C-alpha cells in the first residue's frame, strides 16, 4: 500500500509520522493548531458544562494554599 501524502510533511513527497523527523517546525505548529481546533470542536459542549463540585472544591483548596502578597495578589 503506498504512503499517503500529508499536508504537514516536510518535502511534500513523503508520508508523515508523529515523530519530528518528517515534519518541519512550521508543519508541527500547524498540526498542533489543527489538532486543537478539532478537539475544541468535538468537545465544545463538554467545555461549556459546569465543573463537578469535587473539582471546584479542589480548585478552591489550591487557591487558598497559594501564597499571596499583602494586597491579595499572587
Gaussian input, Z-matrix of N, CA and C with variables (Angstrom, degrees):
# hf/3-21g

backbone

0 1
 N
 C     1     B1
 C     2     B2     1     A1
 N     3     B3     2     A2     1     D1
 C     4     B4     3     A3     2     D2
 C     5     B5     4     A4     3     D3
 N     6     B6     5     A5     4     D4
 C     7     B7     6     A6     5     D5
 C     8     B8     7     A7     6     D6
 N     9     B9     8     A8     7     D7
 C    10    B10     9     A9     8     D8
 C    11    B11    10    A10     9     D9
 N    12    B12    11    A11    10    D10
 C    13    B13    12    A12    11    D11
 C    14    B14    13    A13    12    D12
 N    15    B15    14    A14    13    D13
 C    16    B16    15    A15    14    D14
 C    17    B17    16    A16    15    D15
 N    18    B18    17    A17    16    D16
 C    19    B19    18    A18    17    D17
 C    20    B20    19    A19    18    D18
 N    21    B21    20    A20    19    D19
 C    22    B22    21    A21    20    D20
 C    23    B23    22    A22    21    D21
 N    24    B24    23    A23    22    D22
 C    25    B25    24    A24    23    D23
 C    26    B26    25    A25    24    D24
 N    27    B27    26    A26    25    D25
 C    28    B28    27    A27    26    D26
 C    29    B29    28    A28    27    D27
 N    30    B30    29    A29    28    D28
 C    31    B31    30    A30    29    D29
 C    32    B32    31    A31    30    D30
 N    33    B33    32    A32    31    D31
 C    34    B34    33    A33    32    D32
 C    35    B35    34    A34    33    D33
 N    36    B36    35    A35    34    D34
 C    37    B37    36    A36    35    D35
 C    38    B38    37    A37    36    D36
 N    39    B39    38    A38    37    D37
 C    40    B40    39    A39    38    D38
 C    41    B41    40    A40    39    D39
 N    42    B42    41    A41    40    D40
 C    43    B43    42    A42    41    D41
 C    44    B44    43    A43    42    D42
 N    45    B45    44    A44    43    D43
 C    46    B46    45    A45    44    D44
 C    47    B47    46    A46    45    D45
 N    48    B48    47    A47    46    D46
 C    49    B49    48    A48    47    D47
 C    50    B50    49    A49    48    D48
 N    51    B51    50    A50    49    D49
 C    52    B52    51    A51    50    D50
 C    53    B53    52    A52    51    D51
 N    54    B54    53    A53    52    D52
 C    55    B55    54    A54    53    D53
 C    56    B56    55    A55    54    D54
 N    57    B57    56    A56    55    D55
 C    58    B58    57    A57    56    D56
 C    59    B59    58    A58    57    D57
 N    60    B60    59    A59    58    D58
 C    61    B61    60    A60    59    D59
 C    62    B62    61    A61    60    D60
 N    63    B63    62    A62    61    D61
 C    64    B64    63    A63    62    D62
 C    65    B65    64    A64    63    D63
 N    66    B66    65    A65    64    D64
 C    67    B67    66    A66    65    D65
 C    68    B68    67    A67    66    D66
 N    69    B69    68    A68    67    D67
 C    70    B70    69    A69    68    D68
 C    71    B71    70    A70    69    D69
 N    72    B72    71    A71    70    D70
 C    73    B73    72    A72    71    D71
 C    74    B74    73    A73    72    D72
 N    75    B75    74    A74    73    D73
 C    76    B76    75    A75    74    D74
 C    77    B77    76    A76    75    D75
 N    78    B78    77    A77    76    D76
 C    79    B79    78    A78    77    D77
 C    80    B80    79    A79    78    D78
 N    81    B81    80    A80    79    D79
 C    82    B82    81    A81    80    D80
 C    83    B83    82    A82    81    D81
 N    84    B84    83    A83    82    D82
 C    85    B85    84    A84    83    D83
 C    86    B86    85    A85    84    D84
 N    87    B87    86    A86    85    D85
 C    88    B88    87    A87    86    D86
 C    89    B89    88    A88    87    D87
 N    90    B90    89    A89    88    D88
 C    91    B91    90    A90    89    D89
 C    92    B92    91    A91    90    D90
 N    93    B93    92    A92    91    D91
 C    94    B94    93    A93    92    D92
 C    95    B95    94    A94    93    D93
 N    96    B96    95    A95    94    D94
 C    97    B97    96    A96    95    D95
 C    98    B98    97    A97    96    D96
 N    99    B99    98    A98    97    D97
 C   100   B100    99    A99    98    D98
 C   101   B101   100   A100    99    D99
 N   102   B102   101   A101   100   D100
 C   103   B103   102   A102   101   D101
 C   104   B104   103   A103   102   D102
 N   105   B105   104   A104   103   D103
 C   106   B106   105   A105   104   D104
 C   107   B107   106   A106   105   D105
 N   108   B108   107   A107   106   D106
 C   109   B109   108   A108   107   D107
 C   110   B110   109   A109   108   D108
 N   111   B111   110   A110   109   D109
 C   112   B112   111   A111   110   D110
 C   113   B113   112   A112   111   D111
 N   114   B114   113   A113   112   D112
 C   115   B115   114   A114   113   D113
 C   116   B116   115   A115   114   D114
 N   117   B117   116   A116   115   D115
 C   118   B118   117   A117   116   D116
 C   119   B119   118   A118   117   D117
 N   120   B120   119   A119   118   D118
 C   121   B121   120   A120   119   D119
 C   122   B122   121   A121   120   D120
 N   123   B123   122   A122   121   D121
 C   124   B124   123   A123   122   D122
 C   125   B125   124   A124   123   D123
 N   126   B126   125   A125   124   D124
 C   127   B127   126   A126   125   D125
 C   128   B128   127   A127   126   D126
 N   129   B129   128   A128   127   D127
 C   130   B130   129   A129   128   D128
 C   131   B131   130   A130   129   D129
 N   132   B132   131   A131   130   D130
 C   133   B133   132   A132   131   D131
 C   134   B134   133   A133   132   D132
 N   135   B135   134   A134   133   D133
 C   136   B136   135   A135   134   D134
 C   137   B137   136   A136   135   D135
 N   138   B138   137   A137   136   D136
 C   139   B139   138   A138   137   D137
 C   140   B140   139   A139   138   D138
 N   141   B141   140   A140   139   D139
 C   142   B142   141   A141   140   D140
 C   143   B143   142   A142   141   D141
 N   144   B144   143   A143   142   D142
 C   145   B145   144   A144   143   D143
 C   146   B146   145   A145   144   D144
 N   147   B147   146   A146   145   D145
 C   148   B148   147   A147   146   D146
 C   149   B149   148   A148   147   D147
 N   150   B150   149   A149   148   D148
 C   151   B151   150   A150   149   D149
 C   152   B152   151   A151   150   D150
 N   153   B153   152   A152   151   D151
 C   154   B154   153   A153   152   D152
 C   155   B155   154   A154   153   D153
 N   156   B156   155   A155   154   D154
 C   157   B157   156   A156   155   D155
 C   158   B158   157   A157   156   D156
 N   159   B159   158   A158   157   D157
 C   160   B160   159   A159   158   D158
 C   161   B161   160   A160   159   D159
 N   162   B162   161   A161   160   D160
 C   163   B163   162   A162   161   D161
 C   164   B164   163   A163   162   D162
 N   165   B165   164   A164   163   D163
 C   166   B166   165   A165   164   D164
 C   167   B167   166   A166   165   D165
 N   168   B168   167   A167   166   D166
 C   169   B169   168   A168   167   D167
 C   170   B170   169   A169   168   D168
 N   171   B171   170   A170   169   D169
 C   172   B172   171   A171   170   D170
 C   173   B173   172   A172   171   D171
 N   174   B174   173   A173   172   D172
 C   175   B175   174   A174   173   D173
 C   176   B176   175   A175   174   D174
 N   177   B177   176   A176   175   D175
 C   178   B178   177   A177   176   D176
 C   179   B179   178   A178   177   D177
 N   180   B180   179   A179   178   D178
 C   181   B181   180   A180   179   D179
 C   182   B182   181   A181   180   D180
 N   183   B183   182   A182   181   D181
 C   184   B184   183   A183   182   D182
 C   185   B185   184   A184   183   D183
 N   186   B186   185   A185   184   D184
 C   187   B187   186   A186   185   D185
 C   188   B188   187   A187   186   D186
 N   189   B189   188   A188   187   D187
 C   190   B190   189   A189   188   D188
 C   191   B191   190   A190   189   D189
 N   192   B192   191   A191   190   D190
 C   193   B193   192   A192   191   D191
 C   194   B194   193   A193   192   D192
 N   195   B195   194   A194   193   D193
 C   196   B196   195   A195   194   D194
 C   197   B197   196   A196   195   D195
 N   198   B198   197   A197   196   D196
 C   199   B199   198   A198   197   D197
 C   200   B200   199   A199   198   D198
 N   201   B201   200   A200   199   D199
 C   202   B202   201   A201   200   D200
 C   203   B203   202   A202   201   D201
 N   204   B204   203   A203   202   D202
 C   205   B205   204   A204   203   D203
 C   206   B206   205   A205   204   D204
 N   207   B207   206   A206   205   D205
 C   208   B208   207   A207   206   D206
 C   209   B209   208   A208   207   D207
 N   210   B210   209   A209   208   D208
 C   211   B211   210   A210   209   D209
 C   212   B212   211   A211   210   D210
 N   213   B213   212   A212   211   D211
 C   214   B214   213   A213   212   D212
 C   215   B215   214   A214   213   D213
 N   216   B216   215   A215   214   D214
 C   217   B217   216   A216   215   D215
 C   218   B218   217   A217   216   D216
 N   219   B219   218   A218   217   D217
 C   220   B220   219   A219   218   D218
 C   221   B221   220   A220   219   D219

   B1=1.4495
   B2=1.5265
   B3=1.3277
   B4=1.4614
   B5=1.5236
   B6=1.3515
   B7=1.4576
   B8=1.5145
   B9=1.3204
   B10=1.4565
   B11=1.5155
   B12=1.3049
   B13=1.4555
   B14=1.5175
   B15=1.2851
   B16=1.4503
   B17=1.5141
   B18=1.3329
   B19=1.4645
   B20=1.5222
   B21=1.3173
   B22=1.4555
   B23=1.5233
   B24=1.3175
   B25=1.4644
   B26=1.5198
   B27=1.3240
   B28=1.4610
   B29=1.5160
   B30=1.3100
   B31=1.4523
   B32=1.5068
   B33=1.3018
   B34=1.4489
   B35=1.5188
   B36=1.3122
   B37=1.4599
   B38=1.5157
   B39=1.3044
   B40=1.4594
   B41=1.5182
   B42=1.3226
   B43=1.4507
   B44=1.5191
   B45=1.2914
   B46=1.4537
   B47=1.5081
   B48=1.3169
   B49=1.4549
   B50=1.5115
   B51=1.3202
   B52=1.4470
   B53=1.5233
   B54=1.3146
   B55=1.4522
   B56=1.5070
   B57=1.3133
   B58=1.4650
   B59=1.5189
   B60=1.3251
   B61=1.4578
   B62=1.5177
   B63=1.3082
   B64=1.4565
   B65=1.5225
   B66=1.3158
   B67=1.4549
   B68=1.5188
   B69=1.3159
   B70=1.4557
   B71=1.5228
   B72=1.3198
   B73=1.4640
   B74=1.5271
   B75=1.3369
   B76=1.4637
   B77=1.5263
   B78=1.3283
   B79=1.4595
   B80=1.5172
   B81=1.3426
   B82=1.4629
   B83=1.5270
   B84=1.3331
   B85=1.4662
   B86=1.5212
   B87=1.3195
   B88=1.4598
   B89=1.5275
   B90=1.3275
   B91=1.4538
   B92=1.5287
   B93=1.3308
   B94=1.4643
   B95=1.5256
   B96=1.3369
   B97=1.4667
   B98=1.5244
   B99=1.3206
   B100=1.4611
   B101=1.5216
   B102=1.3112
   B103=1.4627
   B104=1.5224
   B105=1.3235
   B106=1.4607
   B107=1.5101
   B108=1.3247
   B109=1.4735
   B110=1.5287
   B111=1.3214
   B112=1.4666
   B113=1.5274
   B114=1.3198
   B115=1.4666
   B116=1.5244
   B117=1.3366
   B118=1.4628
   B119=1.5207
   B120=1.3284
   B121=1.4583
   B122=1.5261
   B123=1.3155
   B124=1.4618
   B125=1.5311
   B126=1.3405
   B127=1.4603
   B128=1.5214
   B129=1.3506
   B130=1.4559
   B131=1.5261
   B132=1.3191
   B133=1.4656
   B134=1.5213
   B135=1.3120
   B136=1.4609
   B137=1.5188
   B138=1.3409
   B139=1.4556
   B140=1.5224
   B141=1.3223
   B142=1.4651
   B143=1.5229
   B144=1.3218
   B145=1.4611
   B146=1.5267
   B147=1.3352
   B148=1.4677
   B149=1.5342
   B150=1.3110
   B151=1.4594
   B152=1.5284
   B153=1.3229
   B154=1.4749
   B155=1.5363
   B156=1.3295
   B157=1.4690
   B158=1.5220
   B159=1.3233
   B160=1.4676
   B161=1.5338
   B162=1.3184
   B163=1.4626
   B164=1.5287
   B165=1.3332
   B166=1.4630
   B167=1.5256
   B168=1.3378
   B169=1.4623
   B170=1.5220
   B171=1.3269
   B172=1.4556
   B173=1.5333
   B174=1.3200
   B175=1.4644
   B176=1.5283
   B177=1.3112
   B178=1.4700
   B179=1.5216
   B180=1.3365
   B181=1.4772
   B182=1.5179
   B183=1.3298
   B184=1.4662
   B185=1.5208
   B186=1.3160
   B187=1.4607
   B188=1.5352
   B189=1.3248
   B190=1.4695
   B191=1.5234
   B192=1.3230
   B193=1.4634
   B194=1.5282
   B195=1.3306
   B196=1.4702
   B197=1.5194
   B198=1.3288
   B199=1.4729
   B200=1.5349
   B201=1.3185
   B202=1.4704
   B203=1.5170
   B204=1.3365
   B205=1.4600
   B206=1.5380
   B207=1.3249
   B208=1.4631
   B209=1.5382
   B210=1.3344
   B211=1.4620
   B212=1.5150
   B213=1.3194
   B214=1.4413
   B215=1.5186
   B216=1.3254
   B217=1.4694
   B218=1.5142
   B219=1.3035
   B220=1.4778
   B221=1.5000
   A1=108.29
   A2=119.20
   A3=121.31
   A4=111.03
   A5=115.39
   A6=119.88
   A7=109.53
   A8=115.95
   A9=120.16
   A10=110.03
   A11=116.62
   A12=122.05
   A13=108.86
   A14=116.74
   A15=122.03
   A16=107.85
   A17=118.67
   A18=120.28
   A19=113.91
   A20=118.74
   A21=121.01
   A22=112.39
   A23=117.97
   A24=121.20
   A25=110.66
   A26=115.64
   A27=120.64
   A28=108.68
   A29=117.49
   A30=120.77
   A31=113.76
   A32=118.93
   A33=122.34
   A34=115.77
   A35=120.55
   A36=120.08
   A37=112.91
   A38=117.46
   A39=121.20
   A40=110.68
   A41=116.25
   A42=120.94
   A43=108.22
   A44=117.98
   A45=119.64
   A46=110.07
   A47=115.00
   A48=121.83
   A49=107.63
   A50=115.84
   A51=120.09
   A52=110.31
   A53=116.99
   A54=120.89
   A55=111.37
   A56=116.19
   A57=120.16
   A58=112.80
   A59=118.43
   A60=120.48
   A61=113.73
   A62=119.63
   A63=119.21
   A64=113.08
   A65=118.65
   A66=121.54
   A67=110.02
   A68=116.06
   A69=119.42
   A70=107.30
   A71=117.69
   A72=119.40
   A73=110.24
   A74=117.08
   A75=120.00
   A76=110.17
   A77=116.80
   A78=121.04
   A79=111.82
   A80=115.91
   A81=119.94
   A82=110.32
   A83=116.30
   A84=120.33
   A85=111.11
   A86=116.43
   A87=120.41
   A88=110.85
   A89=117.01
   A90=121.15
   A91=110.48
   A92=117.19
   A93=120.74
   A94=111.38
   A95=117.46
   A96=120.15
   A97=110.43
   A98=116.16
   A99=120.94
   A100=110.80
   A101=116.91
   A102=121.27
   A103=110.45
   A104=116.90
   A105=120.87
   A106=112.32
   A107=116.81
   A108=120.93
   A109=110.22
   A110=116.25
   A111=119.38
   A112=111.65
   A113=116.86
   A114=120.26
   A115=110.91
   A116=116.61
   A117=119.05
   A118=110.91
   A119=116.73
   A120=120.66
   A121=111.15
   A122=115.56
   A123=120.17
   A124=112.19
   A125=116.91
   A126=120.55
   A127=113.66
   A128=118.42
   A129=120.14
   A130=113.00
   A131=118.32
   A132=120.17
   A133=111.43
   A134=116.56
   A135=120.50
   A136=110.63
   A137=117.19
   A138=121.33
   A139=112.35
   A140=117.40
   A141=121.84
   A142=112.36
   A143=117.56
   A144=120.87
   A145=110.03
   A146=116.60
   A147=118.78
   A148=110.58
   A149=115.14
   A150=120.20
   A151=109.78
   A152=117.34
   A153=120.04
   A154=110.09
   A155=116.17
   A156=121.33
   A157=112.13
   A158=118.03
   A159=120.00
   A160=110.99
   A161=117.35
   A162=121.07
   A163=109.54
   A164=117.38
   A165=121.02
   A166=110.38
   A167=117.05
   A168=120.86
   A169=111.12
   A170=117.28
   A171=121.10
   A172=110.59
   A173=117.32
   A174=120.86
   A175=111.60
   A176=116.66
   A177=120.44
   A178=110.80
   A179=116.95
   A180=120.41
   A181=110.92
   A182=116.92
   A183=120.05
   A184=111.03
   A185=117.18
   A186=121.44
   A187=110.34
   A188=116.78
   A189=120.30
   A190=111.70
   A191=117.70
   A192=120.59
   A193=112.85
   A194=118.35
   A195=122.02
   A196=109.78
   A197=117.07
   A198=119.15
   A199=111.02
   A200=116.59
   A201=122.97
   A202=108.78
   A203=117.16
   A204=120.23
   A205=108.72
   A206=116.89
   A207=121.17
   A208=112.79
   A209=117.14
   A210=121.24
   A211=112.76
   A212=117.99
   A213=121.45
   A214=113.48
   A215=116.77
   A216=120.62
   A217=111.14
   A218=114.30
   A219=119.85
   A220=110.08
   D1=127.38
   D2=-177.93
   D3=-71.24
   D4=150.11
   D5=176.56
   D6=-70.70
   D7=142.48
   D8=178.16
   D9=-89.90
   D10=145.76
   D11=175.96
   D12=-74.22
   D13=138.03
   D14=175.24
   D15=-116.77
   D16=136.86
   D17=-174.75
   D18=-62.85
   D19=-17.61
   D20=-178.43
   D21=-95.94
   D22=-2.09
   D23=-175.59
   D24=-70.87
   D25=139.16
   D26=174.93
   D27=-70.75
   D28=139.35
   D29=177.85
   D30=86.26
   D31=-22.59
   D32=174.47
   D33=77.07
   D34=-14.11
   D35=-176.12
   D36=-111.25
   D37=-5.54
   D38=-178.48
   D39=-103.21
   D40=159.95
   D41=169.77
   D42=-73.82
   D43=177.30
   D44=-178.81
   D45=-127.17
   D46=163.00
   D47=175.29
   D48=-136.25
   D49=171.26
   D50=178.83
   D51=-68.49
   D52=-26.62
   D53=177.85
   D54=-62.84
   D55=156.08
   D56=-175.69
   D57=-78.88
   D58=-2.41
   D59=-175.96
   D60=-69.23
   D61=-17.97
   D62=-178.04
   D63=-119.18
   D64=5.25
   D65=178.88
   D66=-117.31
   D67=136.11
   D68=172.34
   D69=-72.75
   D70=166.01
   D71=178.26
   D72=-63.82
   D73=-36.42
   D74=175.94
   D75=-65.16
   D76=-39.63
   D77=177.93
   D78=-64.92
   D79=-39.96
   D80=177.74
   D81=-63.25
   D82=-44.05
   D83=179.57
   D84=-61.82
   D85=-45.53
   D86=-179.87
   D87=-65.20
   D88=-38.82
   D89=178.08
   D90=-61.49
   D91=-43.81
   D92=179.48
   D93=-66.93
   D94=-40.11
   D95=176.45
   D96=-61.95
   D97=-44.51
   D98=179.64
   D99=-62.59
   D100=-43.42
   D101=177.81
   D102=-61.25
   D103=-43.46
   D104=177.88
   D105=-60.67
   D106=-43.38
   D107=178.18
   D108=-61.97
   D109=-44.06
   D110=-179.39
   D111=-64.11
   D112=-41.33
   D113=179.09
   D114=-65.52
   D115=-43.08
   D116=178.27
   D117=-61.34
   D118=-42.55
   D119=179.32
   D120=-61.99
   D121=-45.86
   D122=-176.44
   D123=-67.61
   D124=-37.14
   D125=-172.65
   D126=-110.49
   D127=16.84
   D128=-176.18
   D129=-59.83
   D130=-36.01
   D131=178.89
   D132=-66.66
   D133=-38.54
   D134=178.78
   D135=-67.63
   D136=-38.01
   D137=179.89
   D138=-64.35
   D139=-25.27
   D140=-179.52
   D141=-83.26
   D142=-15.97
   D143=-179.22
   D144=-72.15
   D145=146.42
   D146=177.30
   D147=-66.84
   D148=151.23
   D149=178.65
   D150=-68.99
   D151=145.75
   D152=176.43
   D153=-61.22
   D154=152.97
   D155=-179.20
   D156=-55.29
   D157=-38.24
   D158=-178.63
   D159=-63.91
   D160=-36.38
   D161=178.20
   D162=-70.93
   D163=-42.26
   D164=178.01
   D165=-59.49
   D166=-43.52
   D167=179.46
   D168=-63.78
   D169=-41.45
   D170=178.28
   D171=-62.81
   D172=-43.70
   D173=178.55
   D174=-63.49
   D175=-39.62
   D176=176.92
   D177=-62.84
   D178=-43.37
   D179=178.26
   D180=-62.85
   D181=-42.13
   D182=178.35
   D183=-63.56
   D184=-41.37
   D185=-179.87
   D186=-63.48
   D187=-42.37
   D188=179.53
   D189=-66.12
   D190=-29.13
   D191=-176.66
   D192=-84.27
   D193=-11.33
   D194=179.52
   D195=-75.10
   D196=139.37
   D197=177.70
   D198=-70.67
   D199=138.29
   D200=177.98
   D201=-122.41
   D202=153.44
   D203=174.73
   D204=-83.46
   D205=-174.43
   D206=-175.80
   D207=-61.73
   D208=-28.51
   D209=-179.52
   D210=-87.64
   D211=0.19
   D212=-179.78
   D213=88.61
   D214=7.24
   D215=178.59
   D216=-86.29
   D217=152.80
   D218=177.46
   D219=-76.35

